[in-house]
Amino acid sequence: MLLSPDNFIKRERASIDGISTSWIDAGRGETVVALHGIPTSSALFEPLIPCLKNYRVIAPDLLGQGQTEIPATGPLDHAAYARHLDAFMQKVPPRSFHLIVHDLGGVLGIEWAADNAERVRSLVILSTTITGSFRVSVLIYAANLIFGREMLRRALPRTLKRGGKLDDSLMASWAAPWTRRRLLRGLDHFARHQLRRLRSKLDRLRCPTLLIWGEQDDIFPLAHARAIMRHLTQAKLATIPQCGHWSAIDATEEVGNLIAQFLSFGTTEISG
């Protein structure tokens, strides 16, 4: 799957919590909100939009990522991300929607869903964590602080397991915000105390939940999915062979079909 920032996808922009915020708004029907992680943007979900043609897909660029403004001053830590996300959720999506989360979008989005359970009709979780990851600490934070964002740009394609390609300009745009200064403004996104608080809230989530995981995920291996399922006992798990951390790119058709099936039938058995 070739992703390019030049692909035409309808975008909206507004001031959210004083920050110029960009988001995808595509299609009609029941609303699906999709939250990306680090270091990507809402473009991560573009390949899935054709599979979700019967839905309205809203996918924001999180704080200082994609086409959303990077505030000139102040922290860009977990609390800042969470505050911006909550402001977006209060202003843009309708009262009730389905939620798809990935990576940091999972850490933020699952906690938001637990705090606002009455608004979330169902939850799809793609490769995230509730227990932390040494690999994230090394790849995203420590290595980037030492070697700079060029290291990150070069590492991005290695998460793909099926030989797919990422457009060079897209990789550059994903890596661009992650300067050393930016990282130092927020290093606690996957901090233990954040994840401990998240775990303490998981029993509030009763909505139908589907986990979709690449069997070759190098960032959050399958053990992370099983940890989530121990807390969300209603959740079902679908695994995809020869698929890594970015399943929406690696295995677009499989992921898209699984999500569409789940959204249509909810609690019915998911194959995979």
SETI-808102 format. One record per residue: residue in three letters; y, z, x of N, C-alpha, C in turn. Coordinates in steps of 0.2 Angstrom, whole numbers, plus 5000, padded with zeros to 4 digits. Layout:
% residues N
ALAYZXYZXYZX/...
% end
This chain:
% residues 272
MET499450005004500050005000500650005004/LEU501049955003501749955007502249975003/LEU502550025005503150055002503850035005/SER504250015002504949995004505450025000/PRO506050045003506650075000506950024996/ASP506749954997507149904993506749884986/ASN506149914985505849914979506349934973/PHE506349894968506849914962506549964958/ILE506750024958506550074953507250104951/LYS507250114944507850144941508050214944/ARG508650224946508850284949509450314945/GLU509450374945510050414942510350454947/ARG510950474946511350524950511850564947/ALA511850634948512250674945512350734950/SER512850774949513050834952512550894949/ILE512150914954511650974952511851034956/ASP512051084953512251144957512751124962/GLY513151084961513651064966513451014971/ILE512850984970512550944975512450874972/SER512650824975512550754973511750734973/THR511450734968510750734967510450664964/SER509950634967509650574965508950584963/TRP508850544957508150544955507950484952/ILE507250474952506950414949506950434941/ASP507050384937506950394930506650324927/ALA506050324926505650264925505250264919/GLY505250214914504750214908505050254902/ARG504550254897504650284891504050324889/GLY504150374885503550414882503650484884/GLU503050514884503050584886503250594893/THR503650644895503950644902503450684907/VAL503450654912503150674918503650694924/VAL503650754926504150764932503650774938/ALA503850734943503550734950503950764955/LEU503650804959504050844964503650824971/HIS504050794976503750774982503850834987/GLY503650824993503650884998504050865004/ILE503850895010504250885016503750835020/PRO504050785024504750765024504950705020/THR504550695014504650635011505250635006/SER505150595000505650584995505250564989/SER505650554983505350534977504950464978/ALA505150424983504850364984504050374985/LEU503850434987503150444987502750424981/PHE503150434975502750424969502850354966/GLU503250314969503350244966502750204965/PRO502250214970501650174968501250194962/LEU501350254960501050284954501350264947/ILE501950234947502350224941501950174937/PRO501750114940501350064935500750094932/CYS500450144935499850184932500050224926/LEU500650244926500950294921501450254917/LYS501250194915501750154911501850174904/ASN501450224902501550244895501950314895/TYR502250324901502550394902503250374905/ARG503650424903504350424907504250474913/VAL504350444919504250474925504950494928/ILE505050554929505650584932505450614939/ALA505750594944505550614951506150624955/PRO506350684956507050704960506850694967/ASP507450684971507450694978507650764979/LEU507250804982507350874983507950884988/LEU508150944989508850964992508850934999/GLY509350885000509450855007508950815009/GLN508550785004508050735006508150675002/GLY507850615004507950555000508650535000/GLN508950524994509650504993510050564990/THR509750624990510050684988510450714994/GLU511050734992511550754997511250815002/ILE511450815008511350865012511950915013/PRO511950975010512551015010512751025018/ALA513451015019513751025025513651095029/THR513651145025513551205027513051245023/GLY512851305025512451355022511651345023/PRO511251385020510551385022510251325018/LEU509751295021509251255017508551275017/ASP508551345015507851375015507551375009/HIS507051415008506651415002507051424996/ALA507451474996507851504991508351444989/ALA508651414994509151354992508751294988/TYR508151284991507751224987507651254980/ALA507351314980507151334973507751334968/ARG508351354970508951364966509151294964/HIS509151244969509351174967508751144962/LEU508151154963507651134959507751164952/ASP507851224951507951254945508551224941/ALA509051214944509651184941509451114939/PHE509051074943508851014941508451014934/MET507951064934507551064929507851084922/GLN508451124923508751144917509251094914/LYS509451044919509850994917509550924915/VAL509050904918508850834917508250824913/PRO507650854914507050844910507150874903/PRO506750844898506750874891506450944892/ARG506450974886506151044886505451054888/SER505051004886504351004888504150944891/PHE503650954897503450894901502850914904/HIS502550864907501950874912502250874919/LEU501950904923502150914930501650894935/ILE501850854940501450834946501850864952/VAL501450894957501750924963501350904969/HIS501750904974501350884981501750924986/ASP501350954991501550984997502151034995/LEU502651034998503151084997503351084989/GLY503351024986503451014979502951064975/GLY502351074978501851114975502051184976/VAL502251204981502451274982503051294978/LEU503551254978504151264973503951254966/GLY503651194964503451174957502951224954/ILE502451244957501951294954502351354953/GLU502751384957503051444955503551434950/TRP503951384950504351364944503951364938/ALA503451334938503051324932502751394929/ALA502551434934502351504932502951544929/ASP503551534931504151564928504351534922/ASN504151474921504351434915503751404911/ALA503251444910502651414908502651384901/GLU503151404897503151374890503451304890/ARG503651284896503951214896503451164899/VAL502951184903502451144906501851134902/ARG501751074900501151054896500551044900/SER500551024906500051014910500251014917/LEU499751024922499951024929499450984933/VAL499750944937499350904942499550924949/ILE499050944953499250974960498950924965/LEU499350894969499150854975499250884981/SER498750904985498850924992499450974993/THR499351034992499851084993499451154995/THR499851204995499451274998499751334994/ILE499351384993499651444991499451494997/THR499151475002498951525008499251505014/GLY499651455015499951435021499551395026/SER499851355031499551315035499751315042/PHE499351325047499551325054499751255056/ARG499451205053499551135054500351115052/VAL500551135046501151125044501651155049/SER501551215051501951255055502051215062/VAL501551185064501551155071501851085070/LEU501651045065501850975064502550975062/ILE502751005057503450995054503951035058/TYR503751095060504251145062504251145070/ALA503751175073503751185080503851125084/ALA503451065082503451005086504150975085/ASN504350975079505050945078505550975081/LEU505551045082506051075085506051065093/ILE505451055095505351035103505550965104/PHE505250915100505250845102505750805098/GLY505950835093506450795089506150755083/ARG506550725079506350695073505950625075/GLU506050595081505750535082504950555082/MET504750615085504050625084503850625077/LEU504250655073504050655066503950585063/ARG504350535065504350475062503650435065/ARG503550445071502950425074502250455071/ALA502350515068501750545066501550525058/LEU502050505055502050495048501450445046/PRO501350385049500750345047500050375049/ARG500050425053499350455055499050485049/THR499450505044499150545038498850495033/LEU498950425034498550385030497850365033/LYS497350365029496650355031496350295029/ARG496750245025496450185023496750125026/GLY497150135032497450075035498050055031/GLY498350095027498950065023499550075028/LYS500050045026500650035030501250065026/LEU501750095030502350115027502950075030/ASP503350055026503950015029504350055034/ASP504450025039504850055045505450085043/SER505850055038506450085036506350145032/LEU505850145028505650205024505450265028/MET505050245034504850305038505550335042/ALA505950285043506550305047506950355042/SER507050335036507450365031507050435029/TRP506450445029506050505028506250555034/ALA506150525040506250565046506950585047/ALA507450545045508150555047508450625046/PRO508350655040508650725039508450775044/TRP507850765047507450825050507650835057/THR508350845058508650855065508450935066/ARG508550945073508351015075508851065071/ARG509451045070509951085066509751095059/ARG509551045056509251045049508651095049/LEU508251095053507651135053507851215054/LEU508351225058508551295059508951325053/ARG509151275049509451305043508951325037/GLY508351315039507851335034507151325037/LEU506851385039506151385042505651425038/ASP505851445032505351485028505051455022/HIS505051385022504751355016504051375014/PHE503651385019502951405018502851475021/ALA503351515021503251585024502751625020/ARG502451675023501951715020502151755014/HIS502751775014503051815009503251775003/GLN503451715004503551664998502851644995/LEU502351634999501651614996501351674993/ARG501451734995501251794992501551804985/ARG502151794985502551804978502251744973/LEU502151684976501851634972501151654969/ARG500751674973500051694971500051754966/SER500551794966500651854961500751824954/LYS501051764954501251744947500751694944/LEU500251674948499751614945499451634939/ASP499351694937498951714931499351694925/ARG500051684926500451664920500351594918/LEU499951554922499851484921499251474917/ARG499251444911498651434907498651364905/CYS499051324907499051254905498451214908/PRO498251164905497751114908497951094915/THR497551104920497751094927497251044930/LEU497450994934496950954938497250954945/LEU496750964950496850954957496550894959/ILE496950854963496750794966496850794974/TRP496250784977496250804985495950744988/GLY496250724994495950684999495450725003/GLU494850695003494350725007494450735015/GLN494950685017495150695024495850715025/ASP496050755021496750785021496750825028/ASP497250805032497250845039497850905038/ILE498250895033498750945032498551005028/PHE498250995022497951045018497251025016/PRO496751045021496051025019495851055012/LEU495251035010494951055004494951135003/ALA494951175008494951245007495551265003/HIS496151235004496751255001496651234993/ALA496351184991496151174984495751224981/ARG495251244985494751294982495151364981/ALA495551374986495951434985496351434979/ILE496651384977497051374971496651384965/MET496051354965495551354960495351434958/ARG495251474963495051544962495551574958/HIS496251554958496751584954496851554948/LEU496751484947496851444941496151424939/THR495851474935495151464934495051404929/GLN495551384925495551324921495551264924/ALA495751264931495851194934495151164936/LYS495251094936494751054938494951014944/LEU494450994948494550964955494250894955/ALA494650854957494350784959494550764966/THR494050744970494150734977494050654978/ILE494350634983494350564984494150544992/PRO493650514993493450495000493850455003/GLN493850455010494250415014495050415012/CYS495250475011495950485008496250545011/GLY496850545014497250595017497750635013/HIS498250655016498750705013499150665008/TRP499250605009499750565004499250525000/SER498950554995498450524991498750464987/ALA499450484985499750434981499850364984/ILE499850364991499850304995499150274997/ASP498750324999498150305002497650284996/ALA497650314991497250294985497550284979/THR498050244978498550244973498150234966/GLU497750184966497350164960496950224957/GLU496550254962496150314960496550374957/VAL497050384961497550444959497850424953/GLY498150364952498450354946498050354940/ASN497450324941496950324935496750394933/LEU496650444938496450514937497050544933/ILE497650534935498150564932498250544925/ALA498250474924498350444917497750474912/GLN497150474915496550504911496750574909/PHE496950614914497050684913497550694908/LEU498150654908498650664904498550644897/SER498050594896497850574889497350624886/PHE496950654890496350694887496450764889/GLY496850784893496950854895496350894897/THR496050934893495550974895494850944895/THR494750874894494150844895493950844902/GLU493250834903492950834909493250774914/ILE493450784920493750734924493150724929/SER493050654930492550634935492850624942/GLY492450644947492750634954492550684958/
% end
